[in-house]
């Protein structure tokens, strides 16, 4: 279901984005079966009342008053490594995305029910999108950058043309939106919902295409495969389903009925470049590697709490899993053996492998952004600046710039 609105919001400044849309007949071609899947504070001077002539005592007292961070007791020395920031959100920021071509253009959405477009280089607002009736939990540019969408807990997805920010559709149908994902080759949008369903629309018209029913609980994660020929989704009931997007039919399903698979809800997933292998994380403290033919390839187990972030490396046969216990584990997927365990000081909320690189970046409730070399386990960069946990981040194509979304209501830009 959809409604159209041609109201202008706030125009984009100095950004020319080529408008390219697929025709209605091309949408079906995009999601056609194609090849079949295999079976299966400054420091203040404080003398604490000591006399100036008591030099030795004064020096001793100053040493005692130094805390571990190098500042007087009671003071917090704030570190900020960011090079830019965006501070218009007045509530936690839940989602952030970088334009795929114009890498200076950022979208963010948060608990103030608002989504914004803003410039990464200056921090200036490009435009404020129409307010939702509840928190904006997902923002995403289409893969060609021509469209941008915001998804809210009000059950609505608003879609705009990136150039001019003209609203082209309001998509309705689900209840609370959990996530949104664009098709890799066409302007087709997928959304997962709290009511256990997924919905798919064609843009910019907003025409309804399909609804996917099969999970028995909120759909917590999902996306199109890299080829766009299938959809993979995970839910709170522990089920993982591979779908045909054209017919909404279930191609393959994994569930807790199989003792080798997850016994609690799925929190995150990633798909190999060739679309043959899926990595999942779960509340049951494990990650599972499965083949699309229905085989459970292995279980990655070393976390003591929920696995909230997962990723597959394109450059090497490696997988990464991040947990609420603060661990970031690197696995050899050929042998299913643990290579190394890296650590944050609090829950890992998200991780991303760099494009065709052994480097990966992770963010955490410990307020830091860290980049690691998976070959050596070395922490290559640590960036600080947030005062509360980081909920999401986006990585530039060259891997040198990170844009974060935090519970402190700020988005920060970190760059090498």
PyMOL commands that set and color helices and strands:
alter all, ss='L'
color gray80, all
select helices_A, chain A and resi 24-30+55-65
alter helices_A, ss='H'
color red, helices_A
select strands_A, chain A and resi 2-3+84-86+93-98+105-110+115-119+125-128+136-141+147-152+157-161+167-171+177-182+188-193+197-202+207-213+219-224+231-235+240-243+250-254+266-271+277-282+286-291+296-301+307-312+318-323+327-332+337-343+348-353+359-364+369-373+378-383+390-395+401-406+411-415
alter strands_A, ss='S'
color yellow, strands_A
deselect
rebuild
show_as cartoon
